[in-house]
Structures are given as structure tokens and as C-alpha cells.
Amino acid sequence: MIRLDHIAKSFGGVPVLEDVSLEIVSGQSLAILGRSGTGKSVLARIALGLMAADAGQVMIDGAPMSAKVRRGLMTQTGVLFQGAALFDSLPVWENVAFRLRHGPKRVRRRAAKDAALEALDKVGLDARVADLLPSDLSGGMQKRVGLARAILGRPRLLIFDEPNSGLDPVTAGEIDALIRSLVTDLGAAAMTITHDMASIRAIADEVFLLDAGRARWQGPVEDLDGAKDPLLARFLSR
Ligand SMILES: Nc1ncnc2c1ncn2[C@@H]1O[C@H](COP(=O)(O)OP(=O)(O)OP(=O)(O)O)[C@@H](O)[C@H]1O
């Protein structure tokens, strides 16, 4: 579904990504692991076409990224950023249906609300939550709302940037399990940025350890424990 070939990106002459190649096929869940500031979010933005790479290419369904490909990708992508990034002044259902109400193809209020209720149901929230404001909800419920917004319209690509930040371990585990089941249900390609090894084991099929602008270790999640890489070992021992 998405392939990154030899991506490089610098800021002010300082290289962040030097040579990154990866591929996520539909139905596959890839976790990007790496120390703070290694360029994981930059990589996600380049994958989405929100930031241009200095070198290398992003391919979507075999076609190189272009303005047209990016527009198509936007309608088929669900994103959950750090924090749930909800609009405080809008009720939950309008947050979930935001894309339908404000996108290029506007959907009527009733239909948008129905779509929001269906997405909320998929993330385990009942209709009573729909008319509340985000500030009325717990952190875990807010993440669920963010997930409902991400899966609305059955996207083919899902990007999660630290979906568990700020949650207690039990709630984080519930969100991980939910993410895994949503990705499987949608058959989407998923990229999750996280530092959390428990999360990686729950969510990922494949793991990509980014360090010094390159893949330091890359492989199936089952191979993590046998891996000899010292940096990976430090993540695993946390
Ligand atoms: N638009 C930008 N302009 C200048 N520098 C940037 C920009 N975006 C990112 N950077 C720099 O690129 C580096 C990588 O940032 P990025 O946010 O991708 O790291 P990260 O791995 O996601 O970190 P964290 O785990 O802390 O979220 C940082 O040094 C950051 O300051």
C-alpha cells in the first residue's frame, strides 16, 4: 500500500533521516521505534505527503507521491496524533465526523451523526457519549474518540503517533487491543510510532528501529526477543 524508498531529510543542514526504506502492505501493522528526536514524526509526515523529502520517494499503491496522489491518500487515511487532538468546543460526534462535515464532499448533519455513532460503537463508546464535550471524558475515552475519528470512512492507511501517551498501563493495554482489532477489521496498512514495547507486542507485525537516520533493526515482532542489537535490548529491558 505504502512504500518509502531511500528517504532523506535535513533541517538547516542537520540530517534527521539519511536513508530510510520501508514498506507496509494492506493488513500489516508496522511499529516505528526510536529514541526521542530521531525523526519518527518527520517520517510519518513524509509518508502522508505533508512534508517533502529531500531525497527518495514515497510510493502509494505503486504510484509516486504527487499532489493528486496526496489528495487521494488524504481521503483514505486515518490519523491519531499524540494526545487525541480533539476540538474542545465541539461535541464528541462532531469531532468524529469532522471530515464529513468540513471536507470537500459535505455530508448532511443527520448522516454525519449516524456515521459518527457507528464509528463510536466500533471503539466501544455508546450513543450517550456522542453529545458530550471532550472535556467531559476520561483520557482513555478521549483516545477512543480519536480512534473513532481515525477509522471513520474505513481508511486504507492508519497512522498512530504515540497512541498511548498519558494513559495508565491498563487503559493503554485496552487501547492497544482496540487498535489491533480495528487494523485487522479494516485490513488497513498501519504505522504506529511508539516507545512502548508492550504496545509494540500488542499492535505490531513488524518493527522498525530508527536510529541516526537509518534502520538500525527491522524485523517481525516475534524476532524481537532473539535480537542482538544493544539499542534494541535497552528498549526491551524497560
Ligand atoms: N519543521 C521542522 N523544522 C525544523 N526542524 C524540525 C522540524 N520538524 C522536526 N524537526 C527536527 O527533526 C528532529 C526529529 O523530530 P521528530 O519530531 O520527528 O522526532 P521524534 O522521533 O518523533 O521525537 P519524539 O519521540 O520526541 O516525538 C528534531 O530534532 C526536530 O527538532
The ligand as an SDF file (V2000), in Angstrom:
LIG
                    3D

 31 33  0  0  0  0  0  0  0  0999 V2000
    9.6030   21.5560   10.6990 N   0  0  0  0  0  0  0  0  0  0  0  0
   10.7800   21.3700   11.2970 C   0  0  0  0  0  0  0  0  0  0  0  0
   11.7430   22.3170   11.2320 N   0  0  0  0  0  0  0  0  0  0  0  0
   12.9470   22.1290   11.8050 C   0  0  0  0  0  0  0  0  0  0  0  0
   13.2940   21.0150   12.4890 N   0  0  0  0  0  0  0  0  0  0  0  0
   12.3760   20.0690   12.6020 C   0  0  0  0  0  0  0  0  0  0  0  0
   11.0580   20.1760   12.0160 C   0  0  0  0  0  0  0  0  0  0  0  0
   10.3670   19.0460   12.2840 N   0  0  0  0  0  0  0  0  0  0  0  0
   11.1990   18.2580   13.0130 C   0  0  0  0  0  0  0  0  0  0  0  0
   12.3980   18.8640   13.2020 N   0  0  0  0  0  0  0  0  0  0  0  0
   13.5330   18.2880   13.9190 C   0  0  0  0  0  0  0  0  0  0  0  0
   13.7170   16.9710   13.4750 O   0  0  0  0  0  0  0  0  0  0  0  0
   14.1340   16.1480   14.5580 C   0  0  0  0  0  0  0  0  0  0  0  0
   13.2200   14.9450   14.6370 C   0  0  0  0  0  0  0  0  0  0  0  0
   11.9260   15.3450   15.1010 O   0  0  0  0  0  0  0  0  0  0  0  0
   10.7150   14.3490   15.2980 P   0  0  0  0  0  0  0  0  0  0  0  0
    9.6150   15.1280   15.8990 O   0  0  0  0  0  0  0  0  0  0  0  0
   10.4430   13.6280   14.0310 O   0  0  0  0  0  0  0  0  0  0  0  0
   11.3070   13.3240   16.3490 O   0  0  0  0  0  0  0  0  0  0  0  0
   10.5880   12.0840   17.0400 P   0  0  0  0  0  0  0  0  0  0  0  0
   11.4670   10.9020   16.8150 O   0  0  0  0  0  0  0  0  0  0  0  0
    9.1810   11.9900   16.5580 O   0  0  0  0  0  0  0  0  0  0  0  0
   10.6570   12.5230   18.5580 O   0  0  0  0  0  0  0  0  0  0  0  0
    9.6960   12.2370   19.8190 P   0  0  0  0  0  0  0  0  0  0  0  0
    9.8080   10.7600   20.0910 O   0  0  0  0  0  0  0  0  0  0  0  0
   10.3060   13.0590   20.8900 O   0  0  0  0  0  0  0  0  0  0  0  0
    8.3050   12.6640   19.4280 O   0  0  0  0  0  0  0  0  0  0  0  0
   14.1340   17.0090   15.8000 C   0  0  0  0  0  0  0  0  0  0  0  0
   15.4570   17.4150   16.0410 O   0  0  0  0  0  0  0  0  0  0  0  0
   13.2620   18.1940   15.4090 C   0  0  0  0  0  0  0  0  0  0  0  0
   13.6810   19.3520   16.0820 O   0  0  0  0  0  0  0  0  0  0  0  0
  1  2  1  0
  2  3  1  0
  2  7  2  0
  3  4  2  0
  4  5  1  0
  5  6  2  0
  6  7  1  0
  6 10  1  0
  7  8  1  0
  8  9  2  0
  9 10  1  0
 10 11  1  0
 11 12  1  0
 11 30  1  0
 12 13  1  0
 13 14  1  0
 13 28  1  0
 14 15  1  0
 15 16  1  0
 16 17  2  0
 16 18  1  0
 16 19  1  0
 19 20  1  0
 20 21  2  0
 20 22  1  0
 20 23  1  0
 23 24  1  0
 24 25  2  0
 24 26  1  0
 24 27  1  0
 28 29  1  0
 28 30  1  0
 30 31  1  0
M  END
$$$$
